[in-house]
């Protein structure tokens, strides 16, 4: 696609046409609907095959560890090879993982092997996503960050985060439709693989790629080839966002993976019959998240620092509601409110981290954020074990974590200033240039 074509049409930013953003959004939603769709059927899969509940949650653990370690690698690789190739690697990795998971589940529900053998094969199949599927997340974030200015970036990141929310609606909604005769609970995974394959073709044929130059006013010193760069995981500009992001993502993942078991037990229904109720609850949460990311954030022009505070506070209160909900409707209400809170938190720490670093560091920052987003899944089995010991326990732990994060967002200087002003020299100069140009044009 030519540069002229790339620059034509309505834009979200000076270098991000709506068509390109729509494709990036599609990459994110393809992965999100597959992951949340699979998550919605996992409790039924586990109980039908005969896994203990905590092992169902542990299926994501190895994948999460691999995601955490491989995301920075893929982010650095995208600096050299481009964002588009890494999106393709991620989509293909996700597709292959889903095909393998579907085959393992099909064997498991037919009892072709012992439950522990099926568990190990499922664990390894899912691990392919952590190893290769992690390539697309930092690439999509960097693609958007490089093509938006400071004023637009929080809204663009919130819009991109909305892909996760929309996927959470679509994934659980369509997953039961693919539980077909002959495929059973493996059907949704094969269907999600087909969706990923279609999205791979769209990216290959339609997404423009090309180097995005830093702002013309950039004063960053040139970096000699081979010069080691300090790890952004230890960077004081990013560390508060990574701590906050890890704990928020851990709370959200723990709540999501416990939800299916809570609903099965609350309704006292067989796993297959409770599947529809779990999907409804997840869709309610996703709609609430989209309300935050596509509506309230833009309507009130909320800065990252506001999102970090309001999101954690609301999610803390909502987890308290879930902990003592007397009925299914109370669980759905609490889950929806917590999803509204998480819908503020995620674009808050993602956009805040992006705004805290320079243009040249966007991919590395996105890789660090993706790493902590993946690593949090490792703690989910602990929350499921807590649920087995005492139902309200995981939600009360979440309440304490999120309340602490609300206080942290107020007290920590980096988080308290998140998005308030340019935080790097090149963006300060760029903002000054833009203001001067606006003054001349007026």
NULOSE-230334 format. One record per residue (C-alpha): x, y, z; residue number from 0. Coordinates in nm, 2 decimals, decimal comma. Layout:
<nodes>
X	Y	Z	NUM
...
</nodes>
This chain:
<nodes>
0,00	0,00	0,00	0
0,14	0,34	-0,09	1
0,21	0,62	0,15	2
-0,07	0,82	-0,02	3
-0,32	0,55	0,05	4
-0,20	0,51	0,40	5
-0,25	0,88	0,48	6
-0,59	0,91	0,32	7
-0,92	0,88	0,50	8
-1,03	0,98	0,85	9
-0,76	0,94	1,11	10
-0,74	0,87	1,48	11
-0,41	1,05	1,49	12
-0,16	1,22	1,26	13
-0,02	0,88	1,14	14
-0,30	0,63	1,23	15
-0,59	0,60	0,98	16
-0,91	0,44	1,10	17
-0,87	0,15	0,86	18
-0,53	0,06	1,02	19
-0,67	0,10	1,37	20
-0,96	-0,13	1,27	21
-0,72	-0,40	1,16	22
-0,51	-0,37	1,48	23
-0,84	-0,39	1,67	24
-0,93	-0,70	1,48	25
-0,59	-0,86	1,58	26
-0,66	-0,79	1,94	27
-1,02	-0,91	1,94	28
-0,94	-1,24	1,76	29
-0,71	-1,33	2,04	30
-0,94	-1,20	2,31	31
-1,25	-1,37	2,20	32
-1,06	-1,70	2,17	33
-0,90	-1,68	2,51	34
-1,22	-1,57	2,69	35
-1,43	-1,81	2,50	36
-1,20	-2,10	2,60	37
-1,19	-1,97	2,96	38
-1,57	-1,98	2,97	39
-1,58	-2,35	2,88	40
-1,28	-2,46	3,08	41
-1,47	-2,53	3,41	42
-1,71	-2,76	3,21	43
-1,41	-2,93	3,04	44
-1,23	-2,98	3,36	45
-1,52	-3,14	3,54	46
-1,62	-3,35	3,25	47
-1,26	-3,49	3,20	48
-1,20	-3,51	3,58	49
-0,94	-3,24	3,65	50
-0,93	-3,09	4,00	51
-1,05	-2,73	3,98	52
-0,71	-2,58	4,06	53
-0,55	-2,78	3,77	54
-0,80	-2,62	3,53	55
-0,67	-2,28	3,63	56
-0,31	-2,41	3,61	57
-0,35	-2,49	3,24	58
-0,28	-2,12	3,18	59
0,03	-2,11	3,41	60
0,31	-2,24	3,18	61
0,17	-2,03	2,90	62
0,17	-1,73	3,13	63
0,53	-1,78	3,23	64
0,64	-1,82	2,87	65
0,43	-1,51	2,78	66
0,61	-1,31	3,04	67
0,96	-1,41	2,93	68
0,89	-1,40	2,55	69
0,70	-1,07	2,53	70
1,01	-0,85	2,58	71
1,20	-1,06	2,32	72
0,92	-1,02	2,06	73
0,90	-0,65	2,14	74
1,27	-0,61	2,07	75
1,23	-0,82	1,76	76
0,95	-0,59	1,63	77
1,19	-0,30	1,65	78
1,41	-0,48	1,40	79
1,16	-0,67	1,18	80
0,86	-0,45	1,21	81
0,53	-0,46	1,39	82
0,33	-0,64	1,11	83
0,55	-0,95	1,10	84
0,52	-0,99	1,48	85
0,14	-0,96	1,46	86
0,15	-1,25	1,21	87
0,37	-1,46	1,43	88
0,14	-1,40	1,72	89
-0,18	-1,49	1,52	90
-0,02	-1,80	1,38	91
0,10	-1,91	1,72	92
-0,25	-1,86	1,86	93
-0,41	-2,05	1,58	94
-0,17	-2,35	1,62	95
-0,22	-2,35	1,99	96
-0,60	-2,36	1,96	97
-0,59	-2,65	1,71	98
-0,37	-2,85	1,95	99
-0,59	-2,76	2,25	100
-0,90	-2,87	2,06	101
-0,74	-3,20	1,97	102
-0,64	-3,27	2,33	103
-0,99	-3,18	2,46	104
-1,15	-3,41	2,20	105
-0,93	-3,69	2,33	106
-1,00	-3,61	2,69	107
-1,38	-3,60	2,68	108
-1,37	-3,94	2,50	109
-1,14	-4,07	2,78	110
-0,87	-4,18	2,53	111
-0,61	-4,12	2,79	112
-0,58	-4,07	3,17	113
-0,69	-3,73	3,30	114
-0,33	-3,64	3,40	115
-0,20	-3,73	3,06	116
-0,46	-3,51	2,90	117
-0,37	-3,23	3,15	118
0,00	-3,24	3,05	119
-0,09	-3,23	2,68	120
-0,33	-2,95	2,73	121
-0,07	-2,76	2,93	122
0,19	-2,79	2,65	123
-0,06	-2,70	2,38	124
-0,16	-2,39	2,56	125
0,21	-2,31	2,61	126
0,25	-2,26	2,24	127
0,03	-1,95	2,28	128
0,25	-1,81	2,55	129
0,57	-1,87	2,35	130
0,45	-1,75	2,01	131
0,11	-1,58	2,06	132
0,28	-1,32	2,28	133
0,44	-1,16	1,97	134
0,13	-0,97	1,86	135
0,04	-0,79	2,18	136
0,35	-0,56	2,21	137
0,35	-0,51	1,84	138
-0,01	-0,38	1,83	139
0,05	-0,15	2,13	140
0,37	-0,01	1,97	141
0,20	0,03	1,64	142
-0,08	0,25	1,79	143
0,16	0,44	2,03	144
0,39	0,54	1,75	145
0,11	0,67	1,54	146
-0,07	0,89	1,80	147
0,03	1,20	1,98	148
0,00	1,25	2,36	149
-0,35	1,40	2,36	150
-0,49	1,11	2,15	151
-0,30	0,82	2,30	152
-0,51	0,75	2,61	153
-0,83	0,74	2,40	154
-0,66	0,52	2,14	155
-0,53	0,28	2,41	156
-0,87	0,27	2,57	157
-1,02	0,19	2,23	158
-0,76	-0,09	2,18	159
-0,83	-0,22	2,53	160
-1,20	-0,23	2,43	161
-1,10	-0,52	2,20	162
-1,05	-0,73	2,51	163
-1,40	-0,63	2,64	164
-1,57	-0,69	2,31	165
-1,39	-1,03	2,29	166
-1,52	-1,11	2,63	167
-1,87	-1,05	2,51	168
-1,84	-1,24	2,18	169
-1,62	-1,53	2,29	170
-1,84	-1,66	2,57	171
-2,15	-1,58	2,36	172
-2,04	-1,79	2,06	173
-1,85	-2,06	2,24	174
-2,16	-2,27	2,32	175
-2,28	-2,24	1,96	176
-1,97	-2,44	1,85	177
-2,02	-2,72	2,10	178
-2,14	-2,93	1,81	179
-2,22	-3,30	1,78	180
-1,90	-3,49	1,70	181
-1,67	-3,22	1,84	182
-1,83	-3,14	2,18	183
-1,64	-2,90	2,40	184
-1,34	-2,91	2,16	185
-1,55	-2,73	1,89	186
-1,50	-2,37	2,02	187
-1,13	-2,41	2,00	188
-1,13	-2,52	1,64	189
-1,37	-2,23	1,55	190
-1,14	-1,98	1,72	191
-0,84	-2,12	1,52	192
-1,03	-2,05	1,20	193
-1,10	-1,69	1,31	194
-0,73	-1,64	1,38	195
-0,64	-1,78	1,04	196
-0,89	-1,53	0,87	197
-0,74	-1,24	1,07	198
-0,39	-1,34	0,96	199
-0,49	-1,31	0,60	200
-0,63	-0,96	0,66	201
-0,31	-0,84	0,83	202
-0,10	-0,99	0,55	203
-0,30	-0,82	0,27	204
-0,44	-0,50	0,42	205
-0,23	-0,36	0,71	206
0,03	-0,10	0,60	207
0,37	-0,13	0,75	208
0,66	0,11	0,74	209
0,91	0,28	0,97	210
0,76	0,56	1,18	211
1,02	0,83	1,24	212
1,05	0,99	1,58	213
0,92	1,35	1,62	214
1,14	1,59	1,43	215
1,22	1,77	1,75	216
1,36	1,46	1,92	217
1,67	1,53	2,12	218
1,75	1,17	2,20	219
2,12	1,09	2,18	220
2,22	0,85	1,90	221
2,27	0,49	2,02	222
2,58	0,31	1,90	223
2,51	-0,04	1,75	224
2,55	-0,31	2,01	225
2,52	-0,07	2,31	226
2,32	-0,25	2,58	227
2,00	-0,06	2,69	228
1,89	-0,07	3,05	229
1,60	-0,30	3,13	230
1,27	-0,11	3,14	231
1,15	-0,36	3,40	232
1,39	-0,17	3,64	233
1,32	0,17	3,50	234
1,18	0,41	3,77	235
0,96	0,57	3,50	236
0,79	0,24	3,44	237
0,82	0,04	3,76	238
0,51	0,18	3,93	239
0,30	0,10	3,63	240
0,43	-0,25	3,61	241
0,36	-0,31	3,98	242
0,01	-0,17	3,94	243
-0,06	-0,35	3,62	244
0,06	-0,69	3,76	245
-0,16	-0,67	4,06	246
-0,47	-0,54	3,87	247
-0,43	-0,81	3,61	248
-0,38	-1,08	3,88	249
-0,70	-0,97	4,05	250
-0,90	-0,96	3,72	251
-0,77	-1,30	3,61	252
-0,83	-1,46	3,94	253
-1,19	-1,33	3,95	254
-1,25	-1,45	3,59	255
-1,11	-1,80	3,64	256
-1,31	-1,84	3,97	257
-1,63	-1,71	3,82	258
-1,73	-2,03	3,64	259
-1,69	-2,25	3,95	260
-1,87	-1,99	4,16	261
-2,17	-2,00	3,93	262
-2,18	-2,38	3,90	263
-2,19	-2,40	4,28	264
-2,42	-2,11	4,33	265
-2,68	-2,26	4,09	266
-2,61	-2,62	4,19	267
-2,63	-2,73	3,83	268
-2,43	-2,98	3,62	269
-2,13	-2,81	3,45	270
-2,28	-2,82	3,10	271
-2,61	-2,67	3,21	272
-2,43	-2,39	3,40	273
-2,23	-2,30	3,09	274
-2,49	-2,06	2,96	275
-2,52	-1,88	3,29	276
-2,14	-1,83	3,30	277
-2,15	-1,69	2,95	278
-2,42	-1,44	3,05	279
-2,22	-1,32	3,35	280
-1,90	-1,28	3,14	281
-2,10	-1,08	2,88	282
-2,24	-0,85	3,14	283
-1,89	-0,78	3,26	284
-1,76	-0,72	2,91	285
-2,04	-0,47	2,84	286
-1,95	-0,29	3,15	287
-1,58	-0,28	3,05	288
-1,68	-0,14	2,71	289
-1,89	0,12	2,87	290
-1,58	0,24	3,05	291
-1,34	0,22	2,76	292
-1,55	0,34	2,47	293
-1,79	0,57	2,66	294
-1,69	0,71	3,00	295
-1,32	0,76	2,94	296
-1,38	0,96	2,63	297
-1,69	1,14	2,76	298
-1,51	1,27	3,07	299
-1,17	1,29	2,90	300
-1,01	1,10	3,19	301
-0,64	1,11	3,23	302
-0,44	0,79	3,32	303
-0,40	0,91	3,68	304
-0,78	0,93	3,72	305
-0,83	0,59	3,56	306
-0,58	0,43	3,80	307
-0,76	0,56	4,11	308
-1,12	0,53	4,01	309
-1,07	0,19	3,85	310
-0,90	0,02	4,15	311
-1,16	0,17	4,40	312
-1,46	0,06	4,20	313
-1,32	-0,29	4,14	314
-1,24	-0,32	4,52	315
-1,60	-0,24	4,61	316
-1,74	-0,48	4,34	317
-1,53	-0,77	4,46	318
-1,67	-0,72	4,81	319
-2,02	-0,75	4,65	320
-1,93	-1,08	4,48	321
-1,78	-1,22	4,80	322
-2,11	-1,20	4,98	323
-2,36	-1,22	4,69	324
-2,65	-1,43	4,81	325
-2,77	-1,53	4,46	326
-2,66	-1,56	4,09	327
-2,79	-1,21	4,01	328
-2,57	-1,06	4,29	329
-2,27	-1,24	4,14	330
-2,35	-1,09	3,79	331
-2,39	-0,74	3,94	332
-2,07	-0,76	4,13	333
-1,88	-0,90	3,83	334
-2,01	-0,63	3,60	335
-1,91	-0,35	3,84	336
-1,57	-0,50	3,88	337
-1,53	-0,52	3,50	338
-1,62	-0,15	3,48	339
-1,34	-0,08	3,73	340
-1,09	-0,30	3,54	341
-1,20	-0,12	3,22	342
-1,06	0,20	3,37	343
-0,75	0,04	3,52	344
-0,61	-0,13	3,20	345
-0,60	0,17	2,97	346
-0,48	0,37	3,27	347
-0,16	0,18	3,33	348
-0,11	0,10	2,96	349
-0,14	0,46	2,83	350
0,04	0,59	3,14	351
0,34	0,37	3,07	352
0,34	0,46	2,70	353
0,34	0,83	2,79	354
0,62	0,79	3,04	355
0,88	0,69	2,78	356
1,02	0,82	2,46	357
0,91	0,74	2,10	358
1,20	0,50	2,05	359
1,11	0,30	2,37	360
0,75	0,23	2,28	361
0,80	-0,13	2,18	362
1,01	-0,21	2,48	363
0,76	-0,05	2,71	364
0,47	-0,24	2,55	365
0,68	-0,56	2,59	366
0,72	-0,49	2,96	367
0,35	-0,43	3,01	368
0,26	-0,75	2,81	369
0,50	-0,94	3,03	370
0,33	-0,85	3,36	371
-0,01	-0,90	3,20	372
0,10	-1,26	3,12	373
0,28	-1,33	3,44	374
-0,02	-1,26	3,66	375
-0,20	-1,58	3,54	376
0,05	-1,79	3,74	377
-0,12	-1,69	4,06	378
-0,47	-1,78	3,95	379
-0,45	-2,14	4,07	380
-0,39	-2,01	4,42	381
-0,71	-1,81	4,41	382
-0,90	-2,12	4,29	383
-0,76	-2,32	4,58	384
-0,87	-2,04	4,81	385
-1,21	-2,06	4,67	386
-1,21	-2,44	4,74	387
-1,13	-2,37	5,10	388
-1,38	-2,09	5,15	389
-1,59	-1,94	4,88	390
-1,56	-1,56	4,96	391
-1,18	-1,58	5,02	392
-1,05	-1,50	4,67	393
-1,28	-1,20	4,64	394
-1,19	-1,06	4,98	395
-0,82	-1,09	4,89	396
-0,89	-0,91	4,57	397
-1,07	-0,63	4,77	398
-0,76	-0,58	4,99	399
-0,53	-0,58	4,69	400
-0,74	-0,33	4,49	401
-0,80	-0,10	4,78	402
-0,42	-0,09	4,84	403
-0,37	-0,01	4,47	404
-0,61	0,29	4,49	405
-0,40	0,42	4,78	406
-0,08	0,35	4,58	407
-0,21	0,54	4,28	408
-0,27	0,85	4,50	409
0,05	0,83	4,70	410
0,31	0,73	4,43	411
0,45	1,03	4,26	412
0,48	0,87	3,91	413
0,12	0,74	3,91	414
-0,02	1,06	4,06	415
0,13	1,25	3,76	416
0,05	0,99	3,50	417
-0,05	1,16	3,17	418
-0,05	1,51	3,33	419
0,24	1,64	3,13	420
0,51	1,53	2,89	421
0,76	1,31	3,08	422
1,04	1,28	2,82	423
1,25	1,54	2,66	424
1,15	1,46	2,30	425
0,78	1,47	2,38	426
0,81	1,80	2,57	427
0,98	1,95	2,27	428
0,72	1,81	2,03	429
0,43	1,94	2,25	430
0,60	2,29	2,24	431
0,63	2,28	1,87	432
0,27	2,18	1,82	433
0,15	2,46	2,05	434
0,36	2,71	1,86	435
0,22	2,59	1,53	436
-0,14	2,62	1,67	437
-0,06	2,98	1,77	438
0,07	3,06	1,42	439
-0,24	2,90	1,25	440
-0,47	3,10	1,47	441
</nodes>
